[in-house]
Amino acid sequence: MVYITLGLLVILLVIGEIKGILNKQFLPKILTIIITVGIGLLFSIFILDIKSINMIKYPLDKDLRTYHPYIQQFDAFQKRQLHLDVEPDERLLELENPYDPEARKGIFYLWDRAFYNGKYYSYFGIGPIITVYYPFYLLTHQLPSDNLVMSIFLILTCIFFPLSVFEFTKLFTKKFPVIFNIIGSISATLATNVFLIARGYQQFYYMASISGMAFMSMFLFFLQKAIYSNKGKLIYLFLSGLAYSLVFLSRLNMALILSIIIIPILIFYIIKNIKEETAIFILFTELFFLAFPVLITLGFTFWYNHARFGSPLDFGTKYQLTVSDISKNQLRLRDFTYAIHHYFLQKPNHSTSYPYLTFSYYRFTNYGHFVYIDANFGLFTTPLTLSLFLSPIIIFLTKEPLYRKVIILCSLMGLILIAWINFCMGGVIFRYTADLTIIASFFSLIIIILLYDMVKLHLPKIANYLVILLIVIFLIHSCITCIKLTLFENGNLVPINPKVLDIIKSIFPFKQ
């Protein structure tokens, strides 16, 4: 019934029944944002249940050890220190290798904190602290609940990710179908799996991911505005640099994948301006506005790392007190194929309970070393991301400008590289896969957009409508798959209220 209803809506839109209403450029954009933000708000209210959760008093009224790293780090900053204000157990201090989980048995310690020179530190990025915790505290003299923090970043992603898609179609396509734009943006937003990440249990792990996703979305939007805007270019460049800096301060691996894409963009941008004989002063000023927040962030990070761990490039991850001795993790070429399987190809398992899919815990028997394996599914579980397989057509068989081909190629290389790094240095869990989903979803949709834009001029009107209809049905199918993924029931996820789940079942009556 869901497919039939949505299909009828698609047909009505395609044949132009409401074409006149949606013809103005701003209306499709507003409609899409209303839908994505509306879904985000409903999700926050009824699934994350932000309406019934109390804020956190500060000064804290419970033992500091019971709070998660972001609150502990906020508390440390308030006390004008970098280490967490928790005294380690004397037995932990006496261990020859405190990072060996076997050696720590029977000793109390802060789980998954960095332990260095007899002090606890948080290795999590401070992006959420400076963008949410401090502003909230200055306004209310309280700290936000975990679910409120997740909801804020969820809504930001629901705003800026669709805007980045609209910005692309505005800049690089002509007379693009409105329905394609709307459903494509919604489908790509769902394909980021940001809603699934928002449900993550032990939210502090997922705050790093969802904040990075929000700031990546902002970066994609602001950078496109900056490169192609005549008005406000310097402001957009500064905001692009700021958004990238916040990605860096939230989730380092997300910043790495962006860097792989940014470098060719900057090279082509400089070449373009030189060919157009742009004044050196103007070009330098533009690059300065982009680079300024990034350089400030790098300078601060180098100082911050050196002050805590003795080296500007030491982020403290190798000092984690966790399931294994992280210092033994290393990049191994032989792990490349495992990374491809887990991060791209791994399938979810079938389940006997709604929505009849769940995470899989697939483990090979021949890794040759310890690998952390937890709940996951690969990128290609989402139908939209399968369009990445069409990227060779864009890169090798079309007359697209060279810079677009190089950027798409770099995005693919970035996805593969970060998947390999994540596997080697961290292991497998769906929040690690989330490092890839913003870029994968964005470029998956871009590939479809570019291919359609290339063939539409050679199609008769009826065939053109048919192609649009087929693409939109594919995008709706991807949306429904992503809804299934978001509704997983698993110990790694915050459970959904049974009454809310019953309503969802009546709307989306998936079959086993």
C-alpha positions in Angstrom: 0.0 0.0 0.0 2.9 2.4 0.8 4.5 1.8 -2.6 1.1 2.3 -4.4 0.4 5.5 -2.6 3.8 6.9 -3.2 3.8 5.7 -6.8 0.6 7.6 -7.5 2.0 10.7 -6.0 5.1 10.4 -8.2 3.0 10.0 -11.3 0.9 13.0 -10.5 4.0 15.1 -9.9 5.7 13.8 -13.1 2.8 14.6 -15.4 2.7 18.1 -14.0 -0.4 18.2 -12.0 1.3 20.4 -9.4 4.1 21.6 -11.6 2.9 25.2 -11.5 2.9 25.2 -7.7 6.4 23.9 -7.5 7.9 25.8 -10.4 9.5 28.5 -8.4 13.0 27.7 -7.3 12.6 28.3 -3.6 9.4 26.3 -3.1 10.9 22.8 -3.8 13.8 23.6 -1.5 11.4 24.8 1.3 9.2 21.8 0.8 12.1 19.4 1.1 13.5 21.1 4.2 10.0 21.0 5.8 9.8 17.3 5.1 13.4 16.4 6.3 13.3 18.6 9.4 9.7 17.5 10.1 10.9 13.9 10.1 13.8 14.9 12.3 11.6 16.6 14.8 9.1 13.7 15.0 12.0 11.4 15.4 13.5 13.5 18.2 10.1 13.8 20.0 8.7 10.3 19.7 11.8 8.1 19.3 14.5 10.0 21.2 11.8 11.3 23.6 13.5 14.6 24.2 10.3 16.0 25.7 10.6 13.9 28.8 14.3 14.0 29.6 15.6 16.4 32.2 18.7 18.5 31.7 21.9 17.9 33.6 22.7 20.2 36.5 26.1 21.9 36.7 27.9 21.8 39.0 27.3 18.1 38.8 25.3 16.5 41.6 26.6 12.9 41.0 29.9 11.2 41.1 31.9 12.5 38.1 32.8 8.9 37.2 29.2 8.2 36.3 29.2 10.7 33.4 30.4 10.3 29.9 33.6 11.8 28.4 32.0 15.0 26.9 30.6 16.0 30.3 33.8 15.0 32.1 35.8 17.1 29.6 33.5 20.0 30.0 34.0 19.7 33.8 37.8 19.6 33.3 37.6 22.8 31.2 35.5 24.5 33.8 38.2 23.6 36.3 40.9 25.0 34.0 42.6 21.7 33.4 43.0 19.3 30.5 42.8 16.0 32.3 39.6 14.5 33.7 39.1 15.2 37.4 39.1 11.5 38.4 41.9 9.9 40.4 43.0 6.6 39.0 43.1 3.5 41.1 46.6 3.0 42.6 46.7 -0.6 41.2 46.2 0.8 37.7 49.2 3.1 38.2 51.4 0.2 39.2 50.7 -1.9 36.1 53.5 -2.3 33.6 51.0 -2.2 30.7 47.7 -0.8 31.8 46.4 -1.0 28.2 46.3 -4.8 28.4 42.7 -5.7 29.3 43.8 -8.9 31.0 46.1 -7.0 33.3 43.3 -4.6 34.3 41.0 -7.4 35.5 39.7 -6.7 39.0 40.8 -3.0 38.9 38.3 -0.1 38.6 39.1 2.2 35.7 37.2 4.7 33.4 36.1 2.7 30.4 37.3 3.9 27.0 39.2 6.9 28.3 42.8 7.7 27.4 45.2 6.9 30.3 48.5 8.7 30.1 51.1 9.6 32.7 48.8 8.6 35.5 45.9 10.8 34.4 42.7 10.2 32.5 41.9 12.1 29.3 39.1 12.1 26.8 40.3 11.3 23.3 36.9 12.3 21.9 36.9 15.5 19.8 35.7 18.7 21.5 33.5 19.8 18.6 30.2 19.0 20.4 31.5 20.7 23.6 32.2 24.1 22.0 29.2 24.1 19.7 26.4 22.7 22.0 27.5 22.2 25.6 29.0 25.6 26.2 26.3 27.7 24.4 23.6 25.7 26.2 25.4 26.1 29.6 25.8 29.9 29.0 22.1 30.2 28.2 20.6 27.9 30.9 23.4 27.2 33.5 22.6 23.5 32.8 24.0 20.9 30.4 21.9 19.4 27.7 20.7 15.8 27.9 22.4 13.4 25.6 19.3 12.9 23.4 18.9 16.7 23.0 22.5 16.9 21.8 21.8 14.1 19.3 18.6 15.9 18.2 20.4 19.2 17.5 22.9 17.6 15.2 20.2 15.5 13.6 18.2 18.6 12.7 21.3 20.4 11.4 22.0 17.4 9.1 18.3 17.4 8.0 18.7 21.1 7.0 22.1 21.3 5.4 22.4 18.0 3.6 19.4 18.5 1.4 20.5 22.1 0.8 23.8 20.8 -0.5 22.0 18.6 -3.0 19.8 21.5 -4.2 22.9 23.7 -4.5 24.5 21.1 -6.7 21.5 20.8 -9.1 21.2 24.6 -9.2 24.8 25.0 -10.2 25.4 22.1 -12.6 22.1 21.2 -14.2 19.5 22.9 -16.4 15.7 22.6 -16.0 16.1 19.8 -13.5 12.9 17.9 -12.6 11.4 19.2 -9.4 10.2 15.8 -8.2 13.7 14.4 -8.8 15.2 17.1 -6.7 12.8 16.7 -3.8 12.7 12.9 -3.6 16.4 12.6 -4.4 17.3 15.0 -1.5 15.1 13.1 0.9 16.4 9.7 -0.2 20.0 10.8 0.1 19.4 12.3 3.5 17.9 9.0 4.7 20.8 7.1 3.1 23.2 8.8 5.3 21.7 6.7 8.1 21.9 9.8 10.4 18.6 8.7 12.0 20.1 5.3 12.9 23.2 7.0 14.4 20.9 9.2 16.4 19.5 6.1 18.1 22.9 4.9 19.2 23.0 3.5 22.7 25.7 5.0 25.0 25.3 8.2 23.1 28.7 9.7 23.7 30.1 7.2 21.1 27.6 8.5 18.5 27.9 12.2 19.3 31.2 12.1 17.6 29.6 10.6 14.5 26.5 12.6 14.3 28.2 16.0 15.0 30.7 15.1 12.2 27.8 14.3 9.9 26.1 17.7 10.6 29.3 19.7 10.1 30.1 17.7 6.9 26.7 18.6 5.5 27.3 22.2 6.3 30.7 22.1 4.6 29.2 20.6 1.4 26.6 23.4 1.3 28.8 26.4 2.2 31.7 25.3 -0.1 29.4 25.1 -3.2 27.9 28.5 -2.3 31.4 29.9 -1.8 32.9 28.7 -5.1 30.0 29.9 -7.3 28.6 32.9 -5.5 29.4 36.5 -6.5 27.8 37.9 -3.4 29.0 36.9 0.1 31.8 34.8 -1.3 34.2 35.6 1.5 31.6 34.8 4.2 30.8 31.5 2.6 34.5 30.6 2.3 35.0 31.4 6.0 31.9 29.3 6.9 33.3 26.5 4.8 36.6 26.6 6.6 34.8 26.8 10.0 32.5 23.8 9.1 35.6 21.8 8.1 37.3 22.8 11.3 34.3 21.5 13.3 34.4 18.2 11.4 38.0 18.0 12.4 37.2 18.7 16.0 34.3 16.2 16.1 35.4 13.1 14.1 39.0 13.1 12.6 38.4 10.4 10.1 35.5 12.3 8.5 37.9 15.3 8.2 40.4 13.0 6.4 37.9 11.9 3.8 36.9 15.6 3.2 40.6 16.5 2.8 41.0 13.9 0.0 38.2 15.7 -1.8 39.1 19.3 -0.9 42.7 19.1 -2.3 41.7 18.7 -6.0 38.8 21.2 -5.6 41.3 23.8 -4.4 43.8 23.0 -7.2 41.1 23.4 -9.9 39.8 26.5 -8.2 43.2 28.1 -8.2 43.8 27.1 -11.9 40.4 28.5 -12.9 41.2 31.9 -11.2 44.6 32.0 -12.8 43.1 31.3 -16.3 40.5 34.1 -15.7 43.4 36.4 -14.6 41.9 37.0 -11.2 44.0 39.5 -9.3 46.5 37.7 -7.0 45.3 39.8 -4.0 41.7 38.7 -4.5 42.6 35.0 -4.9 44.9 35.2 -1.8 42.1 36.9 0.2 39.6 34.2 -0.8 42.0 31.4 0.2 42.9 33.2 3.4 39.2 33.4 4.5 38.9 29.6 3.8 42.1 28.7 5.5 42.0 31.0 8.5 39.6 28.9 10.7 41.4 25.7 9.6 44.8 27.1 10.6 43.5 28.3 13.9 42.0 24.9 14.6 45.2 23.1 13.6 47.3 25.3 15.8 45.0 24.8 18.7 44.9 21.0 18.1 48.7 20.7 18.0 48.9 22.7 21.2 46.1 20.6 22.8 47.7 17.3 21.8 51.2 18.3 22.9 49.9 19.6 26.3 48.2 16.3 27.0 50.2 13.6 25.3 53.6 15.2 24.6 53.3 15.4 20.8 51.3 17.7 18.5 50.2 14.7 16.3 49.2 12.4 19.2 45.4 12.4 19.6 45.5 9.9 22.5 43.7 7.1 20.8 46.5 4.6 21.5 46.1 5.1 25.2 42.5 3.9 25.3 41.4 1.6 28.1 39.1 -0.6 26.0 38.6 -4.2 24.7 42.2 -4.5 23.4 45.6 -2.9 23.5 45.0 -0.3 20.8 48.7 0.5 20.5 49.1 -2.9 18.7 46.7 -1.9 15.9 48.5 -0.9 12.7 47.7 -0.4 9.0 48.0 -3.8 7.2 47.7 -4.2 3.5 46.4 -7.7 3.9 43.4 -6.3 5.8 42.2 -4.4 2.7 39.9 -7.0 1.4 38.4 -7.5 4.9 37.7 -3.8 5.1 36.0 -3.8 1.7 33.7 -6.6 2.8 32.7 -5.2 6.2 32.3 -1.6 5.1 30.8 -2.0 1.7 29.4 -5.6 1.1 28.3 -6.9 4.5 24.6 -7.7 4.5 22.2 -7.3 7.4 20.6 -10.4 8.9 16.9 -11.3 8.6 14.9 -11.1 11.8 11.7 -12.7 13.0 10.6 -9.3 14.5 9.7 -6.0 12.9 11.2 -4.6 10.7 12.5 -8.1 9.9 16.1 -7.0 9.3 18.8 -6.5 11.9 22.6 -6.0 12.1 24.9 -8.8 11.3 28.0 -9.8 13.3 30.1 -11.4 10.6 33.6 -12.5 11.5 36.2 -14.2 9.3 38.3 -16.9 10.9 41.7 -15.9 9.3 42.3 -12.2 10.2 45.6 -13.2 11.8 45.2 -10.7 14.7 42.5 -9.4 17.0 39.8 -7.4 15.3 36.9 -5.7 17.1 33.7 -6.9 15.5 30.3 -5.5 16.4 26.9 -4.8 14.8 27.2 -3.6 11.3 26.0 -3.6 7.7 27.9 -2.4 4.6 27.3 0.8 2.6 25.7 -1.1 -0.3 22.9 -2.3 1.9 21.3 1.1 1.0 20.1 0.9 -2.7 21.1 4.5 -3.4 24.8 3.9 -2.8 24.7 1.1 -5.5 24.9 4.0 -8.0 28.6 4.4 -7.0 29.1 1.4 -9.4 28.1 3.8 -12.2 30.9 6.2 -11.4 33.2 4.7 -14.1 30.7 5.8 -16.7 31.1 9.4 -15.5 34.9 9.2 -15.1 35.8 7.4 -18.3 32.9 7.5 -20.8 31.4 11.0 -20.6 32.5 14.5 -21.6 32.0 15.9 -18.1 34.6 18.5 -17.2 37.9 17.1 -15.9 37.4 18.6 -12.4 34.1 16.7 -11.8 35.7 13.4 -12.9 38.7 13.9 -10.6 36.5 14.9 -7.6 34.3 11.9 -8.1 37.4 9.7 -8.4 38.9 11.2 -5.2 35.6 10.7 -3.3 35.7 7.0 -4.2 39.3 6.7 -3.2 38.5 8.5 0.1 35.7 6.1 0.9 37.9 3.1 0.3 40.9 4.6 2.1 39.0 5.6 5.3 37.2 2.2 5.3 40.6 0.5 5.4 42.0 2.8 8.0 38.9 2.4 10.2 39.1 -1.4 9.9 42.8 -1.5 10.8 42.8 1.0 13.6 39.4 0.4 15.1 37.5 -2.6 13.8 33.9 -3.0 12.6 30.8 -1.3 14.0 28.1 0.7 12.2 29.2 4.0 13.7 32.5 3.6 12.0 30.7 2.9 8.7 28.9 6.2 9.4 32.2 8.0 8.7 31.5 7.2 5.0 27.8 7.7 4.6 27.5 11.5 4.1 30.0 11.4 1.2 28.7 8.1 -0.2 25.1 9.3 -0.2 26.0 12.7 -1.7 28.1 11.4 -4.5 25.7 8.5 -5.2 22.9 10.9 -5.9 25.3 13.2 -7.8 26.2 10.4 -10.1 22.5 9.7 -10.9 21.9 13.4 -11.4 24.8 13.8 -13.8 23.9 10.7 -15.8 20.3 11.8 -16.2 21.4 15.3 -17.1 23.6 13.8 -19.8 20.9 11.6 -21.5 17.8 13.7 -21.1 18.5 15.9 -24.1 18.6 12.8 -26.3 15.3 11.3 -25.1 11.8 12.0 -26.5 9.4 13.6 -24.0 7.6 10.3 -23.1 10.8 8.4 -22.6 12.2 11.2 -20.5 9.1 11.0 -18.2 9.6 7.2 -18.0 13.2 7.6 -17.0 12.3 10.1 -14.3 9.6 7.8 -13.0 12.0 4.8 -12.9 14.6 6.8 -11.1 12.1 8.2 -8.6 10.7 4.7 -7.9 14.3 3.6 -7.3 14.8 6.5 -4.9 11.6 5.7 -3.0 12.7 2.1 -2.7 15.9 3.3 -1.2 13.9 5.5 1.2 11.9 2.5 2.4 15.0 0.4 2.9 16.6 3.2 5.0 13.4 3.4 7.1 13.8 -0.4 7.8 17.4 0.1 8.7 16.5 3.0 11.1 14.0 0.8 12.9 16.4 -2.0 13.8 16.1 -3.4 17.3 19.5 -4.1 18.8 21.4 -3.7 22.0 23.5 -1.0 20.3 20.4 1.1 19.8 18.0 3.1 22.1 14.7 1.0 22.1 11.6 2.5 20.5 8.6 3.1 22.7 6.2 0.1 21.9 3.2 2.5 21.3 5.3 4.6 18.9 6.4 1.4 17.2 2.8 0.2 16.8 2.0 3.5 14.9 5.1 3.1 12.7 4.0 -0.5 11.9 0.6 0.7 10.8 2.2 3.2 8.4 5.0 0.9 7.2 3.6 -2.6 7.4 6.7 -4.4 6.2 6.4 -8.1 5.4 8.7 -10.7 6.7 
